[in-house]
């Protein structure tokens, strides 16, 4: 058994579940969903606004999900949509209420990030994120390569 692979997949899986739980529970206190987190934070970081395509690219989420999140945040009064109704080239910006909400979200994120980083030096964190980025890129590259690794197993007679 490849213990490194097992450790990586279980650790990343547990980490993803914890992050999702933090987002879901935290946003629930504001009557929002976990999927709203990244959109609010990105729009707060770009006061000039973002177009739909820019949001989907930066969030790395399904366009249909981004569409639902934007519609929900617009109905809640947190996001302005400037442009023709239903057009994907509209510009999305935060309202003053949206900015306040994003500030609250960023405060919670900073507190959890500080807790996660406890007893880890800045150098260790830099190394961790550098290695994580490279591993991700390596695995993305491996999936793009034409390989026989995923070829069906040959049954023995």
N, C-alpha and C positions, 0 to 999 in steps of 0.2 A: 504494500500500500504506500502511495506517495503521501507522506504526512504533511509536506509543505503545501501541496494542493488542497488537502483536506483542511488544514489550518487556515489557508487563505480564503477558501470558499465559505467556511463556517464563520470566520471572523468578519468578513465583508458582509455576509448575510445578516449576522447579528447586528452589526453597526447600522446597516440600512434599516432594519426593523426599529432600532432605537431612534434613529433620526426621524423616521416616519411617525413614530409614536409621539415624539416631542412636537413635531409639526402639527399633527392632528389634534393633540390635546391643547397645545398652546393657541392654535388658531380657533379652536372650539370656544375658548373663553371670549373671543371677539366675534362670535357667530360667523366665522369663516371656516374654510376647509384648508387642510394641509397643502393642497395644490395651489392655493393662493399665495403662499409664502414667497416662492421664487419670483413670481410676477411682480408682487409688491416691491420686493427688494431691488429688482432690476429697474423698475420704473423710478424708484427713489434715487437710484444711482445715475439716472439719465433724465435730469429735469427738462431737457429739450424734447423728451418723448421718444418713443420707439414705434416703428411700424410692426404690423403683425408678423411679417417674415423675419424681422430682426428678433422679435421676442421668441418665436419658435426655435430659431437657430441658437440663441443664447441660452434658452432654458433647456434645450435638448429634450423637449417633451412633445408628445403627439399634437399636431396642429388642432385636432378636434378638441382636445383637452384645453389647450390655450384659448380657443374660441369660447368654450363654456366658461372658463375662468374670467376672461375679459368681460363677457356678458354679465356674469354675476357681480363682478367688481363695479361695473358701470351702473347696474341696478341699485347697488348698495350706496352709490354716491362717492365711491373712492377713485374712480377712473373717469376721465373725459375721453371721448372718442371724437376726434376732429376729422371730418371727411364725410363722404356720401355714405348713407346707411348701407350696411351689408358689404361695403367694399373693403378688400384686404389691404389697400394702400392707405387706410386711415392712420392717423397719428394718435397714439395713446399716451396720455399724461396723467399724473396723479392730481386729484383735487386737493385742496387744503386738508380735508378730512382724510383723504388717502395718504397724504404725507404724514399726518399724525399717526395713522395706523401703521404705516411702514416704519416710523420711528420706534413704535412699541415693539414691532416684530424684530427690528434690528437690535434693540436693547436685550430682548430675550435671547436672540442668537448669540450676542456677545457674551452673555452670562453663561450659556451652555458651552460656548467655545472655550471660555476661560476655565470652566470646570474640566472639560475634556483635556485641556493642555496642562493641567496640574502636574507638577513633578517631571515635566518634559522640557528639556532645554530648547531654546530657539534653534540651535544647530540641529538637534535631533528632529525637530519638526520640519525644518527645511529639507533634511535628508529624506524623511518619510514622504513628504509631498512630492519631492523630486522623483523618488523611486516609484511611488504610486502613479505619477503621470507617465513615466517610462513604461511601467508594466501595462498600463491601459493602452498606450500607443502600440506596444509590442503585440498585445492580444488582438487589437483592432487590425493590425497588419497581418497577423496570422490568419484571421478570418477572411481577409481579402485575397490571400494567396490561393492559387489553384493547387489543391493538395489531395492526396488520396487518404488522408487521415480519417475522413468521414465516410469512406467507401464502405458499403455493406460488408459485413463479415461473411466469409465463405463457410458454409456448413460442411462438415466432414461427413462422408457417407459411411 
